Amino acid sequence: MADDFSEAALDYHRNPVPGKIQVTSTKPVATARDLALAYTPGVAVACNAIVDDPEEAFSLTARGNLVGVVTNGTAVLGLGAIGPLASKPVMEGKGVLFKKFAGIDVFDIEIDELDVDKLVDIIASLEPTFGGINLEDIKAPECFEVERRLRERMKIPVFHDDQHGTAIIVAAAVFNGLRVVGKKFEDVKLVTSGAGAAALACVDLLVHMGVRRENVTLTDIVGVVHEGRNELMDKYKARYAQATDARTLAEVIEGADVFLGLSAPRVLKPEMVAKMADRPIIMALANPTPEIMPDEVKAVRPDAIMATGRSDFPNQVNNVLCFPFIFRGALDVGATVINEEMKIACAKAIADLAMAEPSDVVAAAYSDQELVFGADYIIPKPFDPRLIVEIAPAVAKAAMESGVARRPIPDFEAYRQKLTQFVFRSGLAMKPVFDRARENPKRVVFAEGEDERVLRAAQQMIEDKIGHPILIARPEVLETRIKRMGLKLVPGENVEVVNPQSDPRYPDYWKLYHQIMERKGVSPDYARTVVRTRQTVIATLMLKRGEADAMICGTVGRYDDHLRHITDLIGKADGVRQMSALNMLILSKGVYFLADTYVTPDPTAEEIAELAVLAAAEVRRFGIEPKVALLSHSSFGSHQTDSAIKMREALQLLMRMAPGLEVEGEMHGDAAVSEAIRSRIFPNSRLQGAANLFILPTLDAANISFNLLKVLGEGLSVGPILLGSALPAHILTPSVTVRGIVNMSALAVVDAQGAEAHGVYV
């Protein structure tokens, strides 16, 4: 390992604080009442409830989302028996992965015990603390015995990841490998190099999936596992002992369809690979050097499908694809065990995900790779955000069907939507908008229809059933990009395409543009040029003509340029003085809205009041009741500057325009979010609790505040949301993500529903 990497690893573990995990409170402890509720006397109520019904522990404590990662340090990674203390960084790392990928909390427990009986007793005694146990880095064959006994004694899932996590990923890879080569489980011949815990778990699961036991041959450091062999044998290996005279890997590899290596570097030779069956599947999983290198395989068998445990080759077998999500599903149904049905469901869900088109997150992370299902892509990538949404429900359903679920899930669609919160932080806040969009999907035209983010968002719109995308794009460019990205968009079937270079409506478009713009100095020739070259203009004209119900633009170009076209061609809604922009910001403390973040540099008091009314209506679309704060450097009359007076006047206007709106001002930002501060300064405030809609006095103040909060607070933004336009139109920014486009598409659909209800369309 390079010295600079070693130093970086040590620095990573030391700073800013030692270690990789911490315990944080999920409830506030800020007042005497909070303390009384959290501890004595309030805690006694929770304790007594659990005495009356032990299942209440899952609703009153963290147990249902808490996994114990347990080891005795006898087989750590590739480091061997380094002991429990030295294994702690690995166990903390496992905790990080549980939390990162599935939102599961972890206590890592390193036990200084080698005796199997005592180790089992210690772990079993921890059952009241945890919802599940993840055994880690315990050497074979003791690990088999420890897991078997714990499964018998404990009524929570016990999962040895080194065995079963590896087995699940291998099973998924083999499942898809057989799909690619057109073979069946029951027909293939399987040969292993390695007969330890992981190898045996892999073989067991593959047998459950259809591989015939008589078609399995194990080999290890001694040679072939055969009947009558005594050296380095145990009852677990003996189950697969073959009646054969062959004694070496070289002798049994001939004609094999699948090689499974969980042993040592370079034990599989190219000449052995040459003797395997047509289109063999080679799983060389020894780390860091596999049983054979991929280039060696390709040199003798270009028809082979190859997988390793390394990230620098295609088809990495990585347990992180499995363990966070199988535990997520098991915990969520209160499973008493992780059984074979749940493992197979997990493996098949992983395999099926590899056949789906790659997500934008994966495509960005692996931009140098072509992630299309085939020989070099049979396993999804660890950062695929859909893993939790696909695997956890499959595991939970298998647990329910196999009778091991104590708390069955009644509504799987709602459960899947809940899981998206682990994937997309905007999921919970956007749920009311998505639900409404699905009730009556509308046509949304995308000005930048060739943008890869837009293409992925369009497909997600179709899959989520929130709207019908229209793409302004050159068909030949679209065809190339859809194919390269592995998307399922089919122009003319599930997506409409408008060719900006040759659409038959072009004469109608430029004539309408000229009609609107001729008194602003636009000639017919210039009108023809603009409509041919400005895709935002085409989208706006389509909206104007009723050929689309809403529009999205702004993934390329300046915000003001797009706004100018929308202002010129669509204009403001009746009675609106000025358009404005609202941004939603999802922070750890909650969901907040800020305006005007993009449009008006120095709005008047009348425009501020109008903005507050429009923004409050938009906030309600998210199922949130607006609590409005008019922000200023002045606090309830403390300054007499022009901007302070403006905000003060806006409040008076608002109280007349929207008497039912909960609004207060002008005030400092801290007073807006802290009722305690506000009560000391202005005890008679109309605003109760924390504000969630902040109206700022100028564009500078709003945009600076929004961007600072977004970065420093690690916030997630939805928007900008254009307010006050005559028809549903939104202008995004070039930094927008695919999820951001999808979110705004759903909001555009809901806007279009509202416009239709009010008879806005021409």
ZAMARGU-4260 file (C-alpha; in steps of 0.2 Angstrom, whole numbers, plus 5000, padded with zeros to 4 digits):
<rodrens>
0) 5000/5000/5000 | 5007/5017/4995 | 5014/5028/5009 | 5003/5043/5004 | 4987/5032/5004
5) 4992/5025/5021 | 4994/5042/5028 | 4978/5048/5021 | 4969/5033/5029 | 4976/5036/5046
10) 4972/5055/5044 | 4954/5050/5039 | 4952/5040/5055 | 4960/5053/5066 | 4952/5069/5061
15) 4941/5079/5064 | 4938/5067/5079 | 4944/5049/5082 | 4934/5035/5073 | 4920/5035/5061
20) 4904/5034/5071 | 4895/5043/5085 | 4879/5042/5095 | 4867/5057/5093 | 4850/5061/5101
25) 4834/5060/5090 | 4824/5070/5102 | 4827/5088/5109 | 4833/5090/5127 | 4832/5109/5128
30) 4820/5112/5142 | 4816/5105/5159 | 4800/5097/5152 | 4811/5089/5138 | 4822/5081/5152
35) 4807/5075/5162 | 4800/5067/5146 | 4817/5059/5141 | 4822/5053/5158 | 4814/5052/5175
40) 4799/5052/5177 | 4793/5051/5159 | 4804/5036/5155 | 4795/5025/5167 | 4779/5027/5157
45) 4788/5019/5142 | 4796/5006/5153 | 4779/5000/5159 | 4772/5000/5142 | 4785/4988/5137
50) 4782/4977/5152 | 4764/4976/5147 | 4768/4972/5129 | 4786/4968/5124 | 4782/4973/5106
55) 4781/4991/5111 | 4800/4991/5112 | 4800/4993/5093 | 4789/5009/5094 | 4796/5016/5110
60) 4815/5013/5108 | 4828/5013/5094 | 4829/4994/5095 | 4819/4991/5078 | 4832/5001/5069
65) 4848/4995/5078 | 4860/4982/5073 | 4874/4975/5082 | 4890/4972/5072 | 4899/4958/5082
70) 4916/4950/5080 | 4930/4942/5089 | 4943/4947/5077 | 4948/4930/5071 | 4947/4933/5052
75) 4947/4951/5048 | 4947/4956/5030 | 4963/4950/5022 | 4972/4953/5039 | 4968/4937/5048
80) 4967/4934/5067 | 4972/4952/5072 | 4961/4952/5087 | 4945/4961/5093 | 4954/4978/5097
85) 4963/4979/5080 | 4947/4974/5071 | 4937/4989/5078 | 4940/5001/5063 | 4933/4988/5052
90) 4917/4986/5063 | 4915/5005/5063 | 4917/5005/5045 | 4903/4993/5043 | 4892/5004/5054
95) 4896/5019/5042 | 4889/5008/5028 | 4874/5003/5037 | 4869/5021/5041 | 4875/5028/5024
100) 4865/5016/5013 | 4850/5011/5023 | 4848/5023/5038 | 4852/5009/5050 | 4860/5013/5067
105) 4874/5002/5073 | 4883/4998/5089 | 4900/4989/5085 | 4904/4976/5098 | 4921/4968/5098
110) 4922/4953/5110 | 4938/4946/5117 | 4933/4927/5117 | 4938/4912/5107 | 4928/4899/5115
115) 4912/4895/5105 | 4901/4892/5119 | 4906/4908/5128 | 4905/4918/5113 | 4887/4912/5109
120) 4882/4915/5127 | 4888/4933/5126 | 4880/4937/5109 | 4864/4929/5114 | 4863/4939/5130
125) 4862/4955/5119 | 4846/4951/5111 | 4836/4964/5121 | 4847/4978/5114 | 4846/4975/5095
130) 4834/4972/5081 | 4847/4961/5072 | 4865/4954/5073 | 4877/4955/5060 | 4892/4943/5063
135) 4908/4949/5056 | 4925/4942/5053 | 4924/4926/5064 | 4935/4912/5057 | 4928/4895/5050
140) 4923/4883/5055 | 4918/4891/5071 | 4908/4904/5062 | 4896/4891/5056 | 4893/4884/5074
145) 4891/4902/5081 | 4878/4907/5068 | 4868/4891/5069 | 4867/4891/5088 | 4862/4910/5088
150) 4849/4907/5075 | 4842/4894/5086 | 4842/4904/5102 | 4838/4922/5096 | 4821/4928/5089
155) 4830/4942/5079 | 4839/4940/5063 | 4857/4934/5064 | 4867/4936/5048 | 4885/4932/5045
160) 4889/4944/5031 | 4906/4935/5026 | 4896/4920/5022 | 4878/4925/5017 | 4882/4943/5010
165) 4895/4936/4999 | 4883/4922/4994 | 4869/4934/4989 | 4880/4944/4978 | 4888/4929/4970
170) 4871/4922/4967 | 4865/4938/4959 | 4880/4938/4948 | 4878/4920/4943 | 4860/4922/4940
175) 4863/4936/4928 | 4878/4928/4920 | 4867/4913/4916 | 4854/4925/4908 | 4868/4932/4897
180) 4875/4915/4891 | 4858/4907/4890 | 4861/4893/4903 | 4850/4886/4917 | 4855/4883/4935
185) 4850/4865/4934 | 4861/4862/4919 | 4878/4870/4925 | 4893/4862/4932 | 4901/4872/4946
190) 4919/4870/4953 | 4926/4880/4967 | 4943/4885/4973 | 4940/4887/4992 | 4929/4878/5004
195) 4928/4890/5018 | 4913/4899/5026 | 4910/4911/5011 | 4912/4897/4998 | 4901/4885/5006
200) 4887/4898/5009 | 4888/4903/4991 | 4886/4885/4985 | 4872/4882/4998 | 4862/4897/4991
205) 4866/4892/4972 | 4859/4875/4976 | 4844/4882/4984 | 4842/4892/4967 | 4843/4876/4957
210) 4861/4871/4955 | 4861/4852/4957 | 4872/4845/4971 | 4879/4832/4960 | 4886/4845/4948
215) 4896/4854/4962 | 4914/4850/4965 | 4924/4859/4979 | 4942/4861/4980 | 4953/4869/4993
220) 4971/4870/4998 | 4972/4850/5000 | 4964/4847/4983 | 4947/4840/4978 | 4934/4837/4992
225) 4931/4819/4989 | 4923/4804/4998 | 4935/4796/5010 | 4946/4811/5012 | 4951/4815/5030
230) 4963/4829/5029 | 4956/4847/5033 | 4938/4840/5032 | 4923/4845/5043 | 4905/4841/5042
235) 4901/4856/5032 | 4913/4852/5018 | 4908/4834/5018 | 4890/4838/5012 | 4898/4841/4995
240) 4911/4827/4994 | 4911/4819/4977 | 4914/4801/4973 | 4929/4804/4961 | 4947/4799/4958
245) 4951/4817/4953 | 4962/4826/4966 | 4966/4843/4958 | 4958/4859/4952 | 4966/4856/4935
250) 4957/4839/4934 | 4940/4844/4938 | 4939/4861/4929 | 4937/4854/4912 | 4919/4857/4905
255) 4914/4867/4920 | 4902/4881/4917 | 4905/4891/4933 | 4921/4894/4942 | 4919/4901/4960
260) 4935/4907/4968 | 4936/4912/4986 | 4954/4906/4990 | 4971/4912/4985 | 4979/4922/4971
265) 4983/4915/4954 | 4977/4897/4958 | 4967/4896/4942 | 4978/4895/4926 | 4974/4901/4909
270) 4976/4883/4902 | 4963/4878/4915 | 4951/4891/4909 | 4954/4886/4891 | 4946/4869/4895
275) 4930/4876/4903 | 4913/4874/4894 | 4907/4887/4881 | 4904/4904/4888 | 4910/4901/4906
280) 4907/4912/4921 | 4922/4915/4931 | 4920/4922/4949 | 4938/4925/4954 | 4935/4934/4971
285) 4952/4933/4981 | 4957/4950/4986 | 4967/4960/4982 | 4974/4948/4969 | 4961/4936/4961
290) 4963/4918/4957 | 4966/4924/4939 | 4967/4941/4931 | 4953/4946/4919 | 4966/4950/4905
295) 4972/4932/4907 | 4955/4925/4905 | 4951/4936/4890 | 4967/4930/4881 | 4961/4912/4881
300) 4942/4914/4882 | 4935/4930/4875 | 4918/4922/4877 | 4920/4921/4896 | 4910/4932/4909
305) 4922/4938/4923 | 4919/4945/4940 | 4931/4949/4954 | 4931/4958/4971 | 4940/4973/4964
310) 4933/4990/4959 | 4945/4992/4945 | 4938/4978/4934 | 4920/4976/4928 | 4908/4966/4939
315) 4914/4969/4957 | 4907/4957/4970 | 4904/4969/4984 | 4894/4965/5000 | 4888/4983/5002
320) 4876/4979/4988 | 4867/4967/5000 | 4869/4968/5019 | 4862/4986/5022 | 4846/4982/5012
325) 4843/4964/5018 | 4843/4971/5036 | 4832/4986/5031 | 4819/4974/5024 | 4821/4962/5039
330) 4820/4975/5052 | 4805/4984/5044 | 4794/4968/5046 | 4801/4963/5062 | 4808/4947/5055
335) 4814/4933/5067 | 4827/4927/5055 | 4835/4930/5038 | 4830/4914/5029 | 4834/4906/5012
340) 4818/4914/5004 | 4824/4931/5010 | 4842/4928/5003 | 4835/4922/4986 | 4823/4937/4985
345) 4838/4949/4989 | 4849/4940/4975 | 4835/4941/4962 | 4831/4959/4966 | 4850/4964/4964
350) 4851/4954/4948 | 4835/4962/4941 | 4842/4980/4945 | 4857/4977/4934 | 4845/4974/4920
355) 4837/4991/4922 | 4844/5007/4914 | 4858/5015/4925 | 4853/5029/4936 | 4860/5046/4934
360) 4870/5044/4951 | 4878/5029/4945 | 4881/5036/4927 | 4890/5051/4935 | 4900/5041/4947
365) 4906/5029/4933 | 4906/5040/4918 | 4921/5031/4910 | 4911/5015/4909 | 4896/5009/4898
370) 4884/5003/4911 | 4872/4992/4900 | 4867/4975/4905 | 4879/4962/4897 | 4895/4952/4900
375) 4903/4967/4908 | 4888/4973/4918 | 4880/4959/4927 | 4880/4967/4945 | 4873/4984/4949
380) 4885/4997/4957 | 4886/5000/4975 | 4881/5018/4974 | 4865/5014/4964 | 4852/5024/4974
385) 4838/5011/4969 | 4846/4997/4978 | 4836/5000/4994 | 4820/5003/4985 | 4821/4987/4976
390) 4829/4975/4989 | 4821/4980/5005 | 4803/4977/4999 | 4808/4961/4990 | 4816/4954/5007
395) 4801/4961/5017 | 4789/4952/5006 | 4799/4936/5006 | 4799/4937/5025 | 4780/4939/5026
400) 4777/4925/5013 | 4788/4913/5023 | 4780/4917/5039 | 4794/4925/5049 | 4788/4943/5049
405) 4781/4949/5066 | 4775/4966/5059 | 4769/4963/5041 | 4769/4978/5030 | 4751/4982/5024
410) 4754/4994/5010 | 4770/4990/4999 | 4768/5005/4988 | 4768/5017/5003 | 4783/5007/5010
415) 4792/5010/4994 | 4789/5028/4994 | 4795/5029/5012 | 4811/5020/5007 | 4814/5034/4994
420) 4818/5045/5008 | 4835/5036/5010 | 4838/5039/4992 | 4831/5056/4989 | 4830/5068/5004
425) 4816/5077/4995 | 4805/5062/4995 | 4795/5066/5010 | 4793/5084/5006 | 4788/5081/4988
430) 4776/5067/4992 | 4760/5077/4992 | 4765/5085/4975 | 4769/5068/4967 | 4753/5061/4974
435) 4743/5075/4966 | 4752/5074/4949 | 4748/5056/4948 | 4730/5059/4949 | 4729/5069/4933
440) 4746/5068/4923 | 4749/5083/4911 | 4760/5086/4896 | 4777/5095/4901 | 4788/5101/4887
445) 4807/5102/4890 | 4816/5115/4881 | 4833/5107/4882 | 4827/5090/4877 | 4844/5083/4872
450) 4851/5086/4889 | 4855/5069/4897 | 4848/5075/4914 | 4832/5079/4905 | 4831/5062/4896
455) 4834/5053/4913 | 4821/5064/4921 | 4809/5061/4907 | 4810/5042/4909 | 4808/5044/4928
460) 4792/5054/4925 | 4785/5040/4914 | 4790/5027/4927 | 4783/5037/4941 | 4767/5041/4931
465) 4767/5059/4935 | 4767/5067/4918 | 4769/5065/4899 | 4786/5072/4893 | 4788/5082/4877
470) 4806/5084/4871 | 4812/5098/4860 | 4827/5089/4852 | 4835/5083/4836 | 4829/5065/4833
475) 4846/5059/4827 | 4854/5066/4843 | 4840/5059/4854 | 4842/5042/4846 | 4860/5041/4849
480) 4859/5047/4867 | 4845/5036/4872 | 4854/5021/4865 | 4870/5025/4874 | 4862/5028/4890
485) 4852/5012/4890 | 4835/5022/4892 | 4818/5015/4888 | 4812/5031/4879 | 4803/5028/4863
490) 4799/5043/4853 | 4781/5043/4846 | 4776/5030/4859 | 4780/5035/4877 | 4788/5052/4873
495) 4783/5066/4861 | 4798/5074/4851 | 4798/5091/4843 | 4812/5093/4830 | 4817/5112/4831
500) 4825/5110/4814 | 4810/5104/4804 | 4794/5103/4814 | 4779/5106/4802 | 4771/5119/4814
505) 4786/5130/4812 | 4777/5143/4801 | 4763/5144/4813 | 4776/5146/4827 | 4786/5160/4819
510) 4770/5169/4814 | 4764/5169/4832 | 4780/5175/4839 | 4781/5189/4826 | 4763/5194/4830
515) 4767/5195/4849 | 4784/5204/4846 | 4782/5215/4831 | 4779/5231/4841 | 4795/5227/4851
520) 4806/5229/4835 | 4805/5211/4829 | 4805/5208/4810 | 4798/5193/4801 | 4816/5187/4797
525) 4822/5189/4815 | 4806/5180/4821 | 4810/5165/4809 | 4828/5165/4816 | 4823/5166/4834
530) 4810/5152/4833 | 4823/5141/4824 | 4837/5144/4836 | 4829/5147/4853 | 4821/5131/4860
535) 4814/5140/4875 | 4804/5151/4863 | 4797/5135/4855 | 4792/5128/4872 | 4784/5144/4877
540) 4774/5145/4860 | 4769/5127/4863 | 4762/5132/4880 | 4754/5147/4873 | 4745/5137/4859
545) 4739/5123/4871 | 4751/5110/4864 | 4758/5108/4881 | 4751/5110/4898 | 4768/5116/4907
550) 4786/5119/4902 | 4803/5117/4910 | 4818/5126/4904 | 4835/5133/4911 | 4846/5117/4912
555) 4857/5127/4900 | 4860/5146/4899 | 4856/5161/4909 | 4841/5162/4920 | 4837/5180/4914
560) 4837/5175/4896 | 4824/5162/4899 | 4814/5173/4909 | 4814/5186/4896 | 4806/5174/4883
565) 4793/5169/4896 | 4789/5187/4901 | 4787/5192/4882 | 4777/5177/4876 | 4767/5172/4891
570) 4767/5187/4903 | 4761/5188/4920 | 4745/5181/4927 | 4730/5193/4929 | 4733/5205/4943
575) 4751/5201/4946 | 4763/5215/4947 | 4779/5206/4945 | 4785/5188/4943 | 4796/5181/4957
580) 4806/5165/4962 | 4804/5153/4977 | 4816/5140/4982 | 4812/5126/4994 | 4827/5121/5005
585) 4827/5104/5014 | 4839/5105/5030 | 4842/5094/5044 | 4830/5105/5055 | 4816/5105/5043
590) 4809/5112/5026 | 4810/5130/5023 | 4806/5142/5008 | 4815/5158/5003 | 4809/5171/4991
595) 4813/5181/4979 | 4829/5172/4975 | 4831/5175/4956 | 4819/5189/4948 | 4817/5206/4956
600) 4832/5216/4962 | 4823/5228/4974 | 4804/5224/4975 | 4792/5237/4982 | 4781/5235/4997
605) 4767/5230/4986 | 4777/5218/4976 | 4784/5210/4993 | 4766/5208/4999 | 4761/5200/4982
610) 4776/5189/4983 | 4771/5183/5000 | 4753/5178/4995 | 4759/5169/4979 | 4773/5160/4989
615) 4761/5155/5003 | 4749/5147/4990 | 4764/5137/4983 | 4770/5131/5000 | 4752/5124/5003
620) 4755/5113/4987 | 4768/5104/4998 | 4755/5100/5011 | 4763/5113/5022 | 4754/5127/5031
625) 4764/5143/5028 | 4771/5153/5042 | 4778/5169/5035 | 4792/5180/5041 | 4797/5196/5033
630) 4815/5197/5036 | 4826/5213/5038 | 4841/5220/5047 | 4828/5229/5057 | 4818/5220/5071
635) 4800/5226/5074 | 4804/5244/5071 | 4822/5245/5078 | 4828/5254/5062 | 4820/5267/5050
640) 4830/5263/5034 | 4821/5262/5018 | 4822/5243/5017 | 4815/5242/5035 | 4801/5253/5031
645) 4797/5244/5015 | 4795/5227/5025 | 4785/5236/5038 | 4773/5242/5025 | 4772/5225/5016
650) 4766/5218/5033 | 4752/5230/5033 | 4747/5227/5015 | 4747/5208/5019 | 4736/5209/5034
655) 4723/5217/5022 | 4726/5206/5007 | 4727/5190/5017 | 4720/5192/5034 | 4720/5173/5037
660) 4739/5171/5033 | 4750/5169/5048 | 4764/5182/5045 | 4775/5193/5055 | 4789/5206/5053
665) 4799/5215/5050 | 4812/5204/5060 | 4829/5197/5061 | 4832/5179/5054 | 4835/5172/5072
670) 4819/5179/5078 | 4810/5171/5063 | 4816/5153/5068 | 4816/5154/5087 | 4800/5158/5096
675) 4810/5160/5112 | 4820/5174/5104 | 4805/5182/5096 | 4795/5181/5113 | 4808/5191/5122
680) 4808/5205/5109 | 4790/5205/5103 | 4779/5195/5114 | 4763/5199/5105 | 4769/5192/5088
685) 4755/5185/5076 | 4768/5171/5072 | 4768/5155/5082 | 4782/5143/5082 | 4796/5144/5069
690) 4793/5152/5052 | 4795/5141/5036 | 4793/5154/5023 | 4806/5168/5023 | 4802/5184/5012
695) 4818/5194/5010 | 4819/5213/5006 | 4830/5211/4990 | 4836/5199/4977 | 4854/5200/4984
700) 4848/5196/5002 | 4837/5181/4996 | 4850/5173/4984 | 4865/5175/4996 | 4855/5168/5011
705) 4848/5154/5000 | 4865/5148/4994 | 4874/5150/5011 | 4861/5140/5019 | 4861/5127/5006
710) 4880/5124/5007 | 4883/5127/5026 | 4868/5118/5031 | 4870/5104/5018 | 4853/5108/5011
715) 4844/5101/4997 | 4835/5113/4985 | 4819/5111/4975 | 4817/5125/4963 | 4818/5139/4958
720) 4799/5139/4957 | 4793/5153/4946 | 4778/5163/4953 | 4766/5174/4944 | 4767/5168/4926
725) 4751/5167/4916 | 4754/5149/4912 | 4764/5135/4921 | 4782/5138/4917 | 4798/5135/4927
730) 4816/5140/4924 | 4829/5129/4932 | 4848/5132/4934 | 4862/5123/4925 | 4867/5115/4941
735) 4851/5106/4943 | 4851/5087/4945 | 4840/5074/4938 | 4830/5072/4954 | 4829/5091/4954
740) 4821/5091/4936 | 4809/5077/4941 | 4804/5086/4957 | 4800/5102/4946 | 4791/5092/4933
745) 4779/5085/4946 | 4777/5103/4952 | 4774/5109/4935 | 4760/5096/4932 | 4752/5101/4948
750) 4753/5119/4942 | 4745/5114/4926 | 4731/5105/4935 | 4727/5121/4944 | 4728/5132/4928
755) 4716/5119/4920 | 4704/5120/4935 | 4703/5139/4933 | 4701/5139/4914 | 4717/5148/4911
760) 4721/5139/4894 | 4719/5147/4878
</rodrens>
